[in-house]
């Protein structure tokens, strides 16, 4: 088994690897977060990923709220369209 060295400190042996970047890191470069080893770059990527997920969740909520708000108006317009067309058809049948 080949001995691995820290990506930031080539003279130090790696104690683990970042779960995001998969790069070897020494204890000084390692940050334990939620019981897992991360490098500085890995933590930044994790932060961006979680921010993207959170903003996507807000977008979905906004679309849902808009759809719920639009539903009564859409139903009214469909009903009105149906009434106009139904009266026109019944006029032709008489």
Buried (B, 14 or more C-beta within 10 A) or exposed (E): EEEBBBBBEEEBEBBBBBBBBEBBBBEEBBBEEEEBBBBEBBBEBBEEEEEEEEEEEEEEEEEEEEEEEEEEEEEEEEEEEEEEEEEEEEEEEE
